[in-house]
Amino acid sequence: VISCPCALGLATPVAIMVGNGVSARKGILFKTAEAIENTGHIQIVALDKTGTITKGEPEVTDIYPLENITAKELLTYAYSLENRSEHPIAGAIVNKATAVNCELYEVSDFATLPGNGLTGKVNGSFIYAGNLNFVLKYSRNTDSQIMNIYNKMAESGKTPVLVGKDE
């Protein structure tokens, strides 16, 4: 019997991708492949009384602009970029921006990097949005204020999305 380990190397990532896709269509998002695997061992699910776990509709709750930008300007850049994405968090940003009448700018050189974030050019500026590690690849700003806000939001169960412009 001759065997090739390639099938094993391909089977796991494909199974994770399919599991992620099926769950996303049902409104369930997993941050890591390990989380998908661990759901097979769940025996009890406890939900809080606010319904945030069962709602399944992310929403923008906080906007923290830095000193040289307004909250609406920050939301406008995020809106212009996230409008091209199909991610549920992008949908929340789009909903918030349309609710406060943000302008939608045209985006060029749009790119999505699954599990990380988005990039594109908006009004001649390079805009990027995503998780902390992704944004730190492009930004020189590692201000402790940003880190404090990011950690505070993450600790409270929120999913922080950072948005950067140029460097």
C-alpha positions in Angstrom: 0.0 0.0 0.0 1.4 3.4 -1.0 0.0 6.5 0.8 0.5 10.2 0.2 0.3 12.6 3.2 -0.9 15.4 0.9 -4.6 14.4 1.5 -4.2 14.9 5.2 -2.5 18.2 4.7 -5.4 19.4 2.5 -8.3 17.9 4.4 -8.0 19.9 7.6 -7.8 23.4 6.0 -10.7 22.5 3.6 -12.8 21.2 6.5 -12.2 24.4 8.5 -13.0 26.6 5.5 -16.3 24.7 4.9 -17.2 24.8 8.6 -16.5 28.5 8.7 -18.6 29.1 5.5 -21.6 27.1 6.7 -21.6 28.7 10.1 -21.2 32.2 8.6 -24.3 31.6 6.5 -26.2 30.8 9.7 -24.9 34.0 11.4 -22.2 32.3 13.5 -18.6 33.7 13.4 -15.5 32.0 14.7 -12.3 33.9 15.4 -10.0 30.8 15.2 -10.0 27.3 13.8 -9.5 26.1 17.4 -12.9 27.6 18.3 -14.6 25.5 15.6 -12.9 22.4 16.9 -13.9 23.1 20.5 -17.6 23.5 19.6 -17.6 19.7 19.1 -17.0 19.3 22.8 -19.7 21.7 24.0 -22.3 20.2 26.4 -24.0 23.3 27.8 -24.6 26.7 26.3 -25.4 29.6 28.7 -26.9 32.8 27.2 -27.0 36.2 28.9 -30.2 38.0 29.5 -29.5 40.9 27.1 -29.7 38.7 24.0 -26.4 40.0 22.6 -25.3 36.4 22.0 -28.5 35.4 20.2 -29.0 38.7 18.3 -26.4 37.9 15.7 -26.3 41.4 14.3 -23.0 43.3 15.2 -23.4 47.0 15.7 -21.0 49.9 16.2 -21.1 51.0 19.8 -18.0 53.2 20.2 -15.9 55.4 17.9 -12.6 56.8 19.3 -10.9 59.2 16.8 -7.4 60.4 17.4 -6.7 64.2 17.9 -6.4 65.1 14.2 -9.7 63.6 12.9 -13.4 63.8 13.8 -15.5 60.8 14.6 -17.6 61.4 11.4 -14.4 61.6 9.3 -13.1 58.4 10.8 -16.5 56.7 10.2 -16.5 58.0 6.6 -13.2 56.5 5.8 -14.2 53.2 7.4 -17.5 53.3 5.6 -16.0 53.8 2.2 -13.6 50.9 2.7 -16.0 48.5 4.5 -18.8 49.1 2.0 -16.9 46.8 -0.4 -16.7 44.0 2.2 -19.3 41.3 2.9 -18.1 40.7 6.5 -20.8 41.1 9.2 -18.7 43.7 11.0 -18.4 45.6 7.8 -22.2 45.6 7.6 -22.4 47.1 11.1 -20.0 49.9 10.1 -22.0 50.6 6.9 -25.3 50.7 8.9 -23.8 53.2 11.4 -22.4 55.4 8.7 -25.6 55.5 6.7 -27.6 56.3 9.9 -25.5 59.4 10.5 -25.4 60.4 6.8 -21.7 59.8 6.1 -20.5 60.5 2.6 -19.4 57.4 0.6 -16.1 58.0 -1.2 -14.9 55.9 -4.2 -12.3 53.3 -3.3 -9.5 52.1 -5.7 -6.9 49.4 -5.2 -9.3 47.6 -2.8 -7.9 44.4 -1.2 -9.3 42.1 1.4 -7.0 40.0 3.5 -9.1 37.3 5.2 -8.7 37.2 9.0 -6.8 40.5 9.0 -8.5 43.4 7.3 -9.0 45.6 4.3 -6.9 48.1 2.4 -7.6 50.6 -0.4 -7.1 54.1 -1.6 -9.7 56.7 -0.7 -9.3 60.3 -1.9 -5.6 59.6 -2.7 -4.9 58.3 0.8 -4.0 54.7 1.7 -6.7 53.5 4.2 -6.5 50.2 6.1 -8.9 48.7 8.6 -8.7 45.5 10.6 -7.4 43.9 13.7 -4.5 45.2 15.8 -1.7 43.1 14.3 -2.8 44.0 10.8 -3.0 47.7 11.4 0.3 47.8 13.2 2.0 46.5 10.0 1.1 49.8 8.3 1.0 52.4 11.1 3.8 54.0 12.9 1.5 55.1 15.7 1.7 52.7 18.7 0.3 55.3 21.0 -0.5 53.9 24.5 -3.9 55.6 24.3 -4.8 53.4 21.3 -3.6 50.3 23.1 -5.6 51.1 26.2 -8.8 51.7 24.3 -8.2 48.6 22.2 -7.6 46.4 25.3 -10.5 47.9 27.2 -12.9 47.1 24.3 -11.6 43.6 23.8 -11.9 42.8 27.5 -15.5 43.9 27.5 -16.3 41.4 24.8 -16.3 43.9 21.9 -14.5 43.4 18.6 -12.3 46.4 18.0 -11.7 47.5 14.4 -8.8 49.9 13.9 -8.8 52.2 10.9 -5.6 53.9 9.7 -4.8 56.6 7.1 -1.4 56.6 5.4 1.2 56.0 8.1 
